[in-house]
Amino acid sequence: MMTQNTPASQVIYPANVSSLKKAWTYTTGDAIESSPVVAGGIVYIGSKDHTLYALDARTGAEIWSYTTGGAIYSTPTVVDDVVYIGSRDASLYAFEARTGALLWSYTTGNGIESSPAVADGVVYVGSTDYALYALDADTGDILWNYSTAAGIQSSPTVAAGIVYVGSWDHTLYALDATTGAKVWSYTTGDRISSSPAVANGVVYIGSQDQLLYALDAGTGEKLWSYQTGKIIRSSPAVANDIVYIGSHRGTLYALDARTGSERWSYRTR
């Protein structure tokens, strides 16, 4: 279980939900679609008001903020005291995590809604200019890019030397993380906004064709798919041999990660 080494006081259970109390709130200048990331006692989050905020995790007090030239849909990634985030101003930014000092930025050809992934000193991010970029995490120098046939909103995932990312061209790509060479690709029936999850040699991805796919991570061979009945923009999560996915049907599904058979589902509306 994910909570097995976590103190009981820090875990939310059905029995203690009623006792939860609001600790603090912080209001930005517009809607928030970015997800918060907590590292070193600081909460990092982007807003559609064009700004990345760093807030004290205990008090909500602002430590620093940085205003980009466009709305931020991207979720920040924090690695080695550096915060990486994309903006719809077409740039990927790297900041010193404690102070907010700008270390570098890299401008792509269109807005970035993808969230960056960092592995082995390389930061990967997709852009709606149709390309996936691999940049030196320390300097922002470009190492390679790979062009698809449509915009990339999906966030890349790196596993075993391969970077996986979906595109609005309906296709999931598996690229060599070092060179950017295509290892394989798999085409679904509609746009992919979902971000891939990789577990036990299998890559899982949702598509707006209403299906969740399970593909062999090494070859791209389809192992199974599951029809949800509505488009999928949610990203799958895998734990304890179960893959979880939501769809626009208003339902969360729990599927056997090996076979795709439904374990249970929960209707939210």
SERO-4910 file (N, C-alpha, C, O; in steps of 0.05 Angstrom, whole numbers):
BEGIN
 pado doro    nc1    nc2    nc3   cac1   cac2   cac3    cc1    cc2    cc3    oc1    oc2    oc3
  Met    A     17    -24      0      0      0      0     18     25      0     40     25     11
  Met    A      8     46    -12     23     71    -14     26     84     14     45     99     18
  Thr    A      9     77     33      9     89     59     24     73     80     23     81    103
  Gln    A     36     51     73     46     33     93     68     44    111     71     36    134
  Asn    A     84     63    100    105     76    116     99    104    124    117    119    132
  Thr    A     74    112    121     66    139    128     52    140    155     34    123    159
  Pro    A     59    158    172     45    160    198     15    163    195      6    177    177
  Ala    A      0    149    212    -29    149    210    -41    177    210    -61    182    198
  Ser    A    -27    195    225    -37    223    227    -36    238    200    -48    259    197
  Gln    A    -21    227    181    -18    240    155    -33    227    133    -29    233    109
  Val    A    -49    208    139    -64    192    120    -94    198    122   -105    199    144
  Ile    A   -107    203     99   -136    208     99   -151    181     96   -147    167     77
  Tyr    A   -167    175    115   -185    152    115   -214    161    116   -219    183    125
  Pro    A   -233    144    108   -261    151    111   -268    159    139   -285    177    144
  Ala    A   -255    146    159   -262    152    187   -253    179    197   -264    190    215
  Asn    A   -232    191    184   -222    217    194   -229    240    176   -220    263    182
  Val    A   -243    235    154   -249    258    136   -266    279    150   -261    303    146
  Ser    A   -285    271    167   -302    291    180   -287    309    199   -297    331    205
  Ser    A   -263    301    208   -248    317    227   -228    336    213   -215    351    227
  Leu    A   -226    334    187   -207    351    172   -216    380    173   -240    386    171
  Lys    A   -197    398    177   -203    427    178   -185    442    158   -162    434    154
  Lys    A   -196    463    147   -180    479    128   -158    493    143   -162    506    163
  Ala    A   -133    489    133   -110    502    145   -105    530    134   -100    548    150
  Trp    A   -107    533    108   -104    559     96   -113    558     67   -117    536     55
  Thr    A   -117    581     55   -122    584     27   -105    606     16    -97    624     30
  Tyr    A   -101    605    -10    -85    626    -24    -99    632    -50   -104    613    -66
  Thr    A   -106    656    -55   -121    663    -79   -103    675   -101    -88    695    -95
  Thr    A   -103    663   -124    -88    674   -147   -107    692   -163   -130    697   -155
  Gly    A    -97    702   -186   -112    721   -201   -130    708   -223   -143    723   -237
  Asp    A   -131    682   -224   -148    668   -244   -151    639   -236   -140    630   -216
  Ala    A   -165    624   -253   -169    596   -247   -143    580   -246   -123    588   -259
  Ile    A   -143    558   -232   -120    540   -229   -126    513   -242   -145    500   -234
  Glu    A   -111    506   -262   -113    479   -274    -88    463   -269    -88    438   -272
  Ser    A    -66    476   -263    -41    463   -254    -46    448   -228    -63    456   -212
  Ser    A    -31    426   -223    -33    412   -198    -10    420   -180     12    425   -189
  Pro    A    -15    420   -153      6    428   -135     27    406   -132     21    382   -133
  Val    A     52    415   -127     74    396   -121     87    407    -95     93    431    -93
  Val    A     92    389    -77    105    396    -51    133    385    -49    137    361    -53
  Ala    A    152    402    -43    180    393    -40    194    411    -21    192    436    -24
  Gly    A    207    400     -1    223    416     18    206    436     33    216    458     40
  Gly    A    181    429     40    164    446     55    152    469     40    141    488     52
  Ile    A    154    468     13    143    489     -4    123    477    -24    128    455    -35
  Val    A    100    490    -28     81    482    -48     85    499    -73     85    524    -71
  Tyr    A     88    486    -95     91    500   -121     66    495   -138     57    472   -140
  Ile    A     55    517   -149     31    514   -166     30    536   -186     37    559   -181
  Gly    A     20    530   -210     16    549   -231    -13    558   -232    -31    544   -223
  Ser    A    -17    581   -244    -44    592   -247    -48    603   -275    -29    610   -289
  Lys    A    -73    605   -283    -79    617   -309    -75    647   -309    -77    660   -330
  Asp    A    -68    659   -286    -60    687   -284    -31    691   -294    -20    712   -290
  His    A    -19    670   -306      8    670   -318     30    666   -297     53    668   -304
  Thr    A     23    660   -272     43    661   -251     48    633   -238     29    618   -233
  Leu    A     73    628   -232     81    605   -215     85    615   -187     99    635   -182
  Tyr    A     72    602   -168     73    610   -140     88    589   -123     85    565   -128
  Ala    A    104    598   -104    118    581    -85    107    590    -57    112    613    -49
  Leu    A     93    572    -43     80    579    -18     90    562      4     97    538      0
  Asp    A     92    573     28     99    557     52     77    536     56     54    542     59
  Ala    A     86    510     57     66    489     59     50    489     85     28    479     85
  Arg    A     61    500    106     47    500    132     28    524    134      6    521    146
  Thr    A     36    547    124     21    571    129      7    583    104    -12    598    107
  Gly    A     16    575     81      6    586     56     17    613     49     10    625     29
  Ala    A     36    623     65     49    649     59     65    647     33     79    627     28
  Glu    A     63    668     17     79    668     -8    108    671     -2    116    690     12
  Ile    A    124    653    -14    154    656    -11    165    670    -35    181    688    -33
  Trp    A    155    663    -59    163    677    -83    142    671   -105    127    651   -103
  Ser    A    142    687   -126    126    681   -149    140    692   -174    158    709   -172
  Tyr    A    133    681   -197    145    689   -222    123    690   -243    108    671   -247
  Thr    A    121    712   -256    100    716   -277    112    711   -304    131    725   -313
  Thr    A    100    692   -319    108    686   -346     91    703   -365     76    720   -357
  Gly    A     93    697   -391     78    712   -411     52    699   -420     40    709   -439
  Gly    A     44    678   -406     19    664   -414      8    648   -391     21    645   -370
  Ala    A    -16    638   -395    -29    621   -374    -12    596   -369      1    586   -387
  Ile    A    -13    586   -344      2    562   -337    -18    539   -332    -34    540   -313
  Tyr    A    -18    519   -349    -34    495   -345    -15    472   -336    -25    453   -323
  Ser    A     10    474   -342     30    455   -335     33    452   -305     30    471   -290
  Thr    A     39    427   -296     45    422   -268     75    422   -264     90    411   -280
  Pro    A     84    436   -243    114    438   -239    126    411   -232    113    393   -221
  Thr    A    151    409   -238    168    386   -230    192    396   -215    205    415   -224
  Val    A    197    385   -191    220    394   -175    240    372   -173    234    350   -163
  Val    A    264    377   -182    286    358   -181    312    372   -174    319    392   -186
  Asp    A    326    363   -153    352    374   -146    351    404   -141    367    420   -151
  Asp    A    330    413   -126    326    441   -119    322    459   -143    328    483   -142
  Val    A    311    448   -165    304    464   -188    275    458   -195    266    435   -195
  Val    A    259    479   -200    231    476   -208    229    481   -238    238    502   -249
  Tyr    A    217    462   -252    213    464   -281    183    466   -286    167    452   -275
  Ile    A    176    484   -304    147    488   -311    145    500   -339    161    516   -347
  Gly    A    123    492   -352    118    504   -379     96    524   -377     80    525   -358
  Ser    A     94    542   -397     75    563   -399     63    564   -427     76    556   -446
  Arg    A     39    575   -429     27    579   -455     40    602   -470     33    608   -493
  Asp    A     60    615   -458     77    634   -474     97    619   -491    115    632   -503
  Ala    A     96    593   -492    113    575   -508    139    568   -495    156    554   -508
  Ser    A    144    577   -470    170    572   -458    169    552   -435    149    549   -421
  Leu    A    191    537   -433    196    520   -409    216    536   -392    236    546   -401
  Tyr    A    210    537   -365    227    552   -347    239    534   -326    228    513   -319
  Ala    A    263    542   -317    277    528   -295    283    550   -274    296    569   -280
  Phe    A    274    545   -249    278    564   -227    293    551   -204    291    527   -199
  Glu    A    308    567   -189    320    558   -164    297    555   -144    281    574   -140
  Ala    A    294    531   -133    269    525   -118    265    542    -93    242    548    -87
  Arg    A    286    550    -80    283    565    -55    278    595    -59    264    608    -44
  Thr    A    290    606    -80    290    635    -84    273    644   -108    265    667   -109
  Gly    A    267    626   -127    253    634   -151    270    647   -172    260    656   -192
  Ala    A    296    647   -167    314    659   -187    313    643   -213    314    618   -213
  Leu    A    310    657   -236    308    643   -262    336    633   -270    355    648   -271
  Leu    A    337    607   -274    363    595   -282    365    595   -313    386    602   -324
  Trp    A    344    587   -326    343    588   -356    315    585   -365    297    576   -351
  Ser    A    310    591   -391    285    586   -403    290    578   -432    311    585   -444
  Tyr    A    272    562   -443    274    553   -471    248    557   -485    227    549   -475
  Thr    A    248    571   -508    223    577   -522    218    558   -545    235    555   -563
  Thr    A    195    545   -544    186    528   -566    169    544   -585    169    569   -584
  Gly    A    156    530   -604    141    544   -625    112    551   -618     99    564   -634
  Asn    A    102    541   -595     75    547   -587     71    541   -558     90    533   -544
  Gly    A     47    545   -547     43    542   -519     49    514   -508     46    494   -522
  Ile    A     58    513   -483     64    488   -469     43    484   -448     39    500   -430
  Glu    A     28    461   -451      9    453   -430     18    427   -417      8    419   -396
  Ser    A     37    413   -430     49    389   -420     65    395   -395     75    417   -392
  Ser    A     67    376   -377     84    379   -353    110    365   -358    111    343   -369
  Pro    A    132    377   -349    159    366   -355    165    341   -338    155    338   -316
  Ala    A    181    324   -350    192    301   -335    223    303   -336    234    311   -356
  Val    A    236    296   -314    265    298   -312    276    271   -306    268    257   -287
  Ala    A    296    263   -321    310    237   -317    338    239   -327    343    247   -349
  Asp    A    357    230   -310    385    228   -318    396    254   -330    410    254   -350
  Gly    A    389    277   -317    400    302   -325    387    314   -350    397    333   -361
  Val    A    364    303   -358    350    313   -382    322    319   -374    309    304   -360
  Val    A    311    342   -384    283    349   -380    269    346   -406    277    357   -427
  Tyr    A    246    332   -405    230    327   -429    203    341   -426    191    341   -405
  Val    A    194    354   -448    168    367   -447    156    368   -475    171    371   -495
  Gly    A    130    366   -476    116    368   -502    106    397   -506    102    412   -487
  Ser    A    102    404   -531     91    431   -538     69    428   -558     68    408   -573
  Thr    A     51    447   -558     30    447   -578     40    455   -606     24    457   -624
  Asp    A     66    459   -608     78    463   -634     84    436   -648     97    435   -669
  Tyr    A     73    414   -636     75    387   -647     99    371   -638    101    347   -645
  Ala    A    118    383   -623    143    369   -618    147    363   -588    136    376   -570
  Leu    A    162    341   -584    173    335   -557    202    344   -557    217    338   -575
  Tyr    A    209    357   -535    236    368   -532    251    354   -509    239    347   -489
  Ala    A    277    349   -514    295    340   -493    317    361   -489    331    367   -508
  Leu    A    318    372   -465    337    393   -459    355    386   -436    348    370   -418
  Asp    A    379    396   -436    398    393   -414    385    406   -389    379    430   -389
  Ala    A    382    391   -368    367    401   -344    383    423   -330    370    439   -316
  Asp    A    409    424   -333    425    445   -320    426    471   -336    427    492   -324
  Thr    A    427    468   -362    432    492   -379    409    500   -397    408    523   -406
  Gly    A    390    482   -402    369    487   -421    376    484   -450    360    489   -467
  Asp    A    401    475   -455    409    471   -483    393    448   -494    389    427   -481
  Ile    A    385    450   -519    370    429   -532    388    406   -540    409    410   -551
  Leu    A    379    382   -533    393    357   -540    381    345   -566    395    336   -584
  Trp    A    354    344   -566    340    335   -590    311    342   -588    301    349   -566
  Asn    A    297    341   -611    268    343   -610    256    324   -630    270    315   -649
  Tyr    A    231    317   -626    218    298   -643    191    309   -651    175    316   -633
  Ser    A    185    312   -677    160    324   -686    139    303   -692    144    283   -706
  Thr    A    115    307   -681     92    290   -687     75    305   -707     84    325   -718
  Ala    A     51    295   -712     34    308   -733     13    326   -721     -4    337   -736
  Ala    A     14    331   -694     -5    349   -682      6    358   -654     27    348   -646
  Gly    A     -9    375   -641      1    385   -615      4    364   -594    -10    343   -595
  Ile    A     21    369   -575     26    351   -552     17    365   -527     29    384   -518
  Gln    A     -5    355   -515    -14    364   -488     -6    343   -467     -3    350   -444
  Ser    A     -3    318   -475      5    296   -458     32    303   -445     49    316   -457
  Ser    A     35    293   -421     61    296   -407     78    271   -410     67    249   -407
  Pro    A    103    274   -416    120    250   -421    126    234   -396    126    245   -374
  Thr    A    131    209   -400    139    191   -378    164    176   -388    165    167   -410
  Val    A    184    174   -370    209    162   -377    213    136   -361    210    137   -336
  Ala    A    219    114   -375    223     89   -361    242     71   -377    238     68   -402
  Ala    A    262     60   -364    281     42   -377    293     52   -403    295     38   -423
  Gly    A    300     78   -403    313     90   -426    295     98   -449    305    105   -470
  Ile    A    269     96   -444    250    104   -465    231    126   -454    223    124   -431
  Val    A    226    145   -471    207    166   -463    181    162   -479    181    159   -504
  Tyr    A    159    161   -465    133    156   -476    116    182   -475    116    196   -455
  Val    A    102    188   -497     85    212   -498     63    209   -519     68    196   -540
  Gly    A     40    219   -512     18    219   -531     15    245   -546     26    266   -537
  Ser    A      2    244   -569     -1    268   -586    -31    270   -595    -45    251   -596
  Trp    A    -38    295   -601    -65    299   -613    -67    287   -641    -89    286   -652
  Asp    A    -45    276   -652    -47    262   -677    -57    233   -673    -56    216   -692
  His    A    -67    227   -649    -79    201   -642    -59    180   -634    -67    157   -628
  Thr    A    -34    187   -632    -13    167   -630      3    169   -604      9    191   -595
  Leu    A     10    146   -593     29    144   -571     56    137   -582     59    118   -598
  Tyr    A     76    152   -574    103    148   -584    121    138   -562    119    146   -539
  Ala    A    139    120   -569    161    110   -552    187    118   -565    193    108   -587
  Leu    A    202    135   -552    227    146   -564    251    139   -547    249    138   -523
  Asp    A    274    135   -560    298    131   -545    304    156   -529    307    178   -541
  Ala    A    307    154   -503    310    177   -486    336    192   -491    338    216   -485
  Thr    A    356    179   -501    382    192   -506    384    205   -533    395    227   -536
  Thr    A    372    192   -554    375    202   -581    350    214   -593    352    230   -612
  Gly    A    327    207   -583    301    216   -594    292    198   -617    271    204   -629
  Ala    A    307    177   -624    299    159   -645    273    145   -637    270    137   -614
  Lys    A    255    141   -657    230    127   -651    236     97   -647    248     84   -664
  Val    A    226     87   -625    228     58   -619    203     44   -630    205     24   -644
  Trp    A    180     55   -625    155     46   -636    133     67   -632    137     86   -617
  Ser    A    111     64   -646     88     81   -642     63     64   -644     63     43   -657
  Tyr    A     41     74   -632     16     60   -633     -6     81   -637     -8    100   -622
  Thr    A    -23     77   -658    -43     97   -665    -70     88   -654    -80     66   -660
  Thr    A    -83    106   -639   -110    101   -629   -130    114   -648   -123    123   -669
  Gly    A   -156    115   -639   -176    126   -656   -183    155   -654   -200    165   -668
  Asp    A   -169    169   -636   -174    198   -632   -151    211   -617   -130    198   -612
  Arg    A   -154    236   -611   -133    251   -597   -125    238   -571   -141    225   -557
  Ile    A    -99    241   -564    -89    233   -537    -81    258   -522    -62    272   -529
  Ser    A    -96    263   -500    -88    284   -481    -77    272   -456    -63    285   -440
  Ser    A    -85    247   -451    -77    231   -428    -46    228   -427    -33    228   -448
  Ser    A    -35    226   -403     -6    221   -400     -2    191   -394    -17    180   -378
  Pro    A     18    179   -405     22    150   -401     33    143   -373     46    159   -360
  Ala    A     26    119   -364     37    108   -340     50     82   -347     40     66   -364
  Val    A     73     76   -336     89     52   -342     93     36   -317    102     46   -296
  Ala    A     85     10   -317     89     -7   -294     92    -36   -304     77    -46   -320
  Asn    A    112    -49   -293    117    -78   -299    118    -84   -329    107   -104   -338
  Gly    A    132    -67   -343    136    -72   -372    112    -66   -389    111    -74   -413
  Val    A     92    -52   -378     68    -45   -393     64    -15   -392     67     -3   -371
  Val    A     56     -3   -415     50     25   -415     19     28   -419      8     15   -437
  Tyr    A      7     44   -402    -22     49   -402    -27     77   -411    -14     96   -403
  Ile    A    -47     81   -429    -54    107   -439    -83    109   -447    -94     89   -457
  Gly    A    -96    131   -441   -123    136   -448   -125    152   -474   -106    167   -480
  Ser    A   -147    149   -489   -151    164   -514   -179    175   -514   -197    166   -501
  Gln    A   -182    196   -530   -209    208   -533   -226    190   -551   -249    197   -557
  Asp    A   -216    167   -560   -232    147   -573   -248    130   -553   -260    110   -561
  Gln    A   -246    137   -528   -261    125   -505   -248    100   -494   -259     87   -476
  Leu    A   -224     93   -504   -211     69   -495   -186     74   -478   -172     94   -482
  Leu    A   -182     57   -458   -156     55   -444   -141     32   -457   -151     10   -460
  Tyr    A   -116     37   -463    -99     17   -476    -77      8   -458    -66     23   -442
  Ala    A    -70    -18   -460    -47    -29   -446    -29    -41   -468    -37    -59   -483
  Leu    A     -5    -30   -470     14    -38   -492     40    -48   -480     49    -39   -459
  Asp    A     52    -67   -493     79    -76   -485     98    -53   -487    101    -41   -508
  Ala    A    111    -46   -464    128    -22   -464    152    -24   -482    163     -4   -491
  Gly    A    161    -48   -488    184    -52   -505    178    -52   -535    194    -43   -551
  Thr    A    155    -63   -542    148    -68   -570    125    -51   -581    122    -48   -605
  Gly    A    107    -42   -562     83    -28   -571     60    -46   -578     39    -37   -586
  Glu    A     64    -72   -575     43    -91   -580     19    -87   -561     23    -84   -537
  Lys    A     -5    -87   -572    -29    -83   -556    -34   -108   -540    -36   -130   -551
  Leu    A    -37   -105   -514    -43   -127   -496    -73   -129   -491    -84   -151   -491
  Trp    A    -85   -106   -486   -114   -104   -483   -123    -75   -484   -107    -57   -482
  Ser    A   -149    -72   -487   -161    -45   -485   -187    -48   -471   -200    -69   -470
  Tyr    A   -196    -25   -460   -222    -25   -444   -238     -1   -453   -229     22   -454
  Gln    A   -263     -7   -461   -282     14   -470   -297     26   -447   -310     13   -432
  Thr    A   -294     53   -444   -307     67   -422   -334     80   -430   -351     86   -413
  Gly    A   -338     84   -456   -363     95   -465   -363    125   -469   -382    136   -481
  Lys    A   -342    139   -460   -339    167   -464   -309    173   -467   -292    156   -462
  Ile    A   -302    198   -476   -274    204   -481   -258    203   -455   -269    208   -433
  Ile    A   -233    197   -458   -214    196   -435   -193    218   -439   -178    218   -458
  Arg    A   -193    237   -420   -171    257   -419   -155    253   -393   -133    264   -391
  Ser    A   -166    238   -375   -153    231   -350   -128    214   -356   -126    201   -376
  Ser    A   -109    215   -337    -85    198   -339    -86    174   -321    -95    178   -298
  Pro    A    -78    151   -329    -80    127   -312    -60    127   -289    -39    140   -291
  Ala    A    -67    114   -268    -49    109   -245    -50     79   -239    -71     66   -241
  Val    A    -27     68   -233    -24     39   -228    -13     34   -200      7     46   -192
  Ala    A    -27     16   -185    -17      8   -159    -28    -19   -152    -52    -25   -157
  Asn    A    -11    -36   -141    -20    -63   -132    -35    -78   -154    -55    -91   -149
  Asp    A    -23    -77   -179    -34    -92   -201    -62    -83   -210    -77    -99   -222
  Ile    A    -69    -59   -203    -95    -47   -212    -89    -21   -225    -73     -5   -215
  Val    A   -102    -16   -248    -99      9   -262   -125     25   -259   -147     14   -263
  Tyr    A   -122     50   -251   -145     67   -246   -147     88   -268   -127    100   -275
  Ile    A   -171     93   -278   -175    113   -299   -203    125   -297   -222    111   -291
  Gly    A   -205    151   -302   -231    164   -303   -238    171   -332   -220    173   -349
  Ser    A   -264    173   -338   -273    181   -364   -295    202   -362   -305    208   -341
  His    A   -302    214   -385   -323    234   -386   -350    222   -381   -370    237   -382
  Arg    A   -352    197   -377   -377    184   -370   -384    190   -341   -406    183   -331
  Gly    A   -365    203   -327   -370    209   -298   -363    185   -281   -374    182   -259
  Thr    A   -346    168   -290   -340    143   -276   -310    138   -273   -294    143   -291
  Leu    A   -302    129   -249   -275    120   -244   -275     89   -246   -292     76   -234
  Tyr    A   -256     79   -260   -254     50   -265   -229     39   -251   -208     52   -252
  Ala    A   -232     15   -239   -209      0   -229   -207    -26   -245   -225    -42   -244
  Leu    A   -186    -29   -260   -183    -52   -278   -159    -69   -270   -139    -58   -260
  Asp    A   -161    -95   -275   -138   -112   -271   -116   -104   -290   -121   -104   -315
  Ala    A    -93    -97   -280    -71    -86   -297    -61   -106   -317    -50    -99   -338
  Arg    A    -65   -132   -312    -54   -153   -330    -74   -161   -352    -67   -167   -374
  Thr    A   -100   -160   -345   -120   -170   -364   -140   -149   -374   -152   -153   -395
  Gly    A   -142   -127   -359   -161   -106   -367   -189   -111   -357   -207    -95   -363
  Ser    A   -193   -133   -343   -220   -139   -333   -227   -119   -311   -210   -111   -295
  Glu    A   -253   -111   -309   -261    -91   -290   -263   -104   -262   -276   -124   -258
  Arg    A   -250    -91   -243   -252    -99   -215   -276    -85   -202   -292    -98   -188
  Trp    A   -278    -59   -207   -301    -44   -197   -301    -17   -212   -282     -9   -225
  Ser    A   -324     -3   -210   -325     24   -220   -343     40   -201   -359     30   -186
  Tyr    A   -338     67   -202   -353     85   -184   -363    108   -200   -347    123   -213
  Arg    A   -389    112   -200   -402    134   -215   -401    160   -198   -411    160   -175
  Thr    A   -390    181   -209   -388    206   -194   -411    225   -200   -416    244   -185
  Arg    A   -426    220   -221   -449    236   -227   -469    221   -244   -490    231   -251
***
